[in-house]
Amino acid sequence: MKTHFLNKLLAKHQQTQEVPSTKMVSDWAFSLLEVLFPEVSEKRLTSQWEIDNRLGMLKMELTTLLYSTRSCDQRRHEDISAFLFDHLDVIYESLLKDIDAAIGGDPAATSSFEVIRSYPGFFAVYIYRIAHLLHRQGVPLIPRILSEYAHSRTGIDIHPAAVIGQSFFIDHGTGVVIGETAQIGDYVKIYQGVTLGALSIDKKMAGIKRHLTVEDHVIIYSGATILGGDTIIGKGSVIGGNVWLTSSCAPGTKIYHNADNKIIENIWVE
């Protein structure tokens, strides 16, 4: 092997920050899911002490993962880990609402067990809610590692910085993209192939709102693409399949393609 090439590789190895592997991060996230929702696990914890002990171990594992990013001092890592586990009950209640939204929004869903065990949308939202909390605490890398883990498993790509409300349901899920600065309200339901994206990929737009706002009680059907930081989908609106939208719509609007493949905008609820 050529010496100059080996030198380049050596310099790269010496300069690259050590970070936890994707497997370490994903194993931790799945282990936490097993405690919160034993439906996904073969294990059953038999006492409050055993549950508390397992959560304590996972808290220490998270502290170790955070430390390995070398982003801040050890006390900060411990504080972030403590913050997540102090708010675990809040995340859990949010996830229960997401499960209820799936059961209420999908006639094929027969039970919470089925949603937890087999719905890719639930798994992706679980990972998002953990990653989002860590992102808001200023944790580098790990939230993105988590989101890409969920993406690889489900085909659902949710940036951890996106803001998503309660009772959120992604049905089927494959091909869903939710961008970094997207804001989604409560009781929103989206189907496969939906893109909530940006109009421009100019690097100068980093740090500003590039993605849309979706208000409460909106349904977005499969294949719809909605773009732009100034775009607002009004409360109670319905966006039909394969619609391309780059402008806002009023609350209670139905947007869809007609037989001539023209987009129709129909305000049906005042």
N, C-alpha and C positions, 0 to 999 in steps of 0.2 A: 504494500500500500504506500502511496506517495506521502513523503514526510510532511509537506506543507498542508496536505489535506488532514492528516492526523493531528497536526498542530492546531488547525482550525477547530476540529472537534474537541480537542482537549481544552482550548480556551473557552469554548461554549459550555462545556461541563463545569469548568471552574467558575464561570460567571453566572450560571443559571441558579436562581433561587430554589432551595429545596421546598417542595410542597407535598402534602399527602397525596397518595395515589387515588385515582378515581374509585378503585375497589375499596380502599379504606373508608372513604367518605360515604360511598353508597352502602357499604355494609353497616356503617353506623346508622344511617337514615332508615334502613330497612329494619334493623334491630329495634329502633324506637317505634316504628310502625307496629311491630309485633307486640310490643307492650301495650300500645294504645288500642290496637284492634287485633285481638288474638285470632280473628277469622283468617288472617293471612299466615298463621303460624301453626306448626304442629305442637308447640309448647303451650302449656297452661300453667300460669302462676297461681299458687294455691292460698296465698295470704297477703294481707296488706304489707307485712314486713318484706315479703319476697318481692312484691312490686316496687316498694320503695327502695329496696336494695338494688334492684336491677336498674331503676332510674338513676340512682346514685352512681352506678358504674358507667352508665351512658353519659352522664354529666361529666365525669372525669375523662372519658374518652373524647368528648367534644373539646374539653380544655386542651388535651394533647394535640388534637387536630388543629385547633386554633393556634397553638404555640408554634406548630410546624410551619405556619405561613410566615413567621418572623415579622409580623406587621406591627406589633406593639409589645409593651412589656408584659410580663407574666401576670401581674395583677389584673390588667385589662382583659386578658384571655379568660381568667377566672370569673371576672365580672360579667362578661358576655355570656359565658356558659350558664352562670347563675340566672341571668336575666331570661334566657330562653326557657329554662326549666321552671322558673317562677311564673312564667306566662303559658306554660304547657296546657293548663286547664282552659285558658282562653282559646288557644289553637284547637284544642279538642272540641270545644263547643261549636266553633266555626265549622269544623269538619262534620260534626253531626248535622248541622244545617245543610251542608253540601250534600250529604247522603240523603236527607229528606227531600232536597230539590231533585235529586236523581230519581227517587222513588215516585215523587209527584209528577215529574216531567216525562217519564218514560213508561208507557203502558206495558213494556216487556219486563220491567223490573219487578220481581216478585217479592224481594225482601232486602233489608239492609245488608244481610250476610252476602247476598249475591253482588250487590253494588261494591262492597268493600273488597271482596275476594276477586272479582273478575272485571270490574269496569276500569278501563285505562284512564278515563277522565278523572275518577276519584284519586287514583294513584298520582297523577300529574298535579292535581290540586293540592294533595297532601304535601308533596315535595315543594311545590310553590310556597305554601304557607310557612314552612320551616325556612326555606331559602330567603323569603321576603323579610322575615324577622331578622335573620342574620345580616342581610344586606342593609337594613335600616340601622343596624348597630355598627356599620362601617367595616364589616368583615370582608376582606378581599378574597377573590378566587373561589372559596368554598361555595358560596351561593351559586356561582356559575357552573361549578363542577356538579352540584346537585341538579340544577336545571337541565344540564346536558345529559345527566344520567336518566332523568325522567323522559327527556326527548328520545333517547336511544331505545327506551323500553316501550314507549307509547306512541311515538310519532307526534307528540304534542310539545310545542316549543313555547314556554312561558318565561319571559325574562323576569328574574327575581325582583327587579325594581318596579315592575308594573304594580298598579294598585287595584285590587279586586275585592269587591264587597262580599256580603254574606249570601248564602244560598245560591252558589254558583254551580252550574251544571254544564259540562261538555259531553255531548252525546256522540258516541262512536269515536270521535277524536282525531283520527289520523290526519295529519297535514295541517292541524291548527297552529297558527303563529300569533302570539300576543307580544307586541313590542315593548321596549323598555319604558316608555313614558305613557303607555296606555293607562286610562283610568276607566274602571268598570264598576257600575253600581251594584245594587242588591237585586236578587231574583232575576239574573240574566242567564239565558240559555243559548248556547251556540252549538252548531253541528260541525261535522268533519269538513276539512278543507277551508275553513274560514281564516282569512288573514286580517289582522288588525295591525296595520303597518304604517310606514312613513312615506310621504310623497317624494322625499329626496334622501339620497344616501351620502350627501356632502359631509365630509368630516367636520366642517366648520359648524354643523348643526349639533354637535355633541354638547350635551348639557342643557339643551332647550327642549321644549315639548314638541315632539315630532309625530306623536301618535294620537289617535282619536280619544274622545270621551264617549262612553256608553252609559246612558242613564238607567235608572231602575226599570225592571220588568220588560226588558227588550229581548226579542228572539231574533237570532241571526241564522239563517238556513245555510245549507252546505254550499261551499264554493264561493261564498261572498267575499269580496275584497273591499275593505274600507280603509282609506288612507288619509293622513294629514293631521297635524297637531291642532288645527282650528276646527276640525270636523267634530260635530256633536250629534249623536243619535239620541233624539228626544225620548223621554220616558214613555214606555208602553208601545214603542214602535216595533214593526216587524219588517225585517230585511229579507227579501226572497233569495232563493238559490241563484248563484252565479252573477249576482249584481256587482257591478264595479261602481264604487261611490267615493267621491272626493269632496263632498260638500255636506253641510249639516241638513238635518231634517227635523221638523217640528215634532213635539210630543204627539203620540198616537198616529204616526204616519205608517202606511204600508207601501213598501217599494218593491216592485217585482217586474219581470219581463212579461210582455203580452205575447200573443201568437205571432206577431211580426218581429219579435225579438227587440222591441223597443222598451226602454225602462219607463214604467208608469209609477207616478207618485200620487198616492191617494190618501188624503187626510181623513181618517175614518173615525177618530175619536177626538173630541175637543178637549 
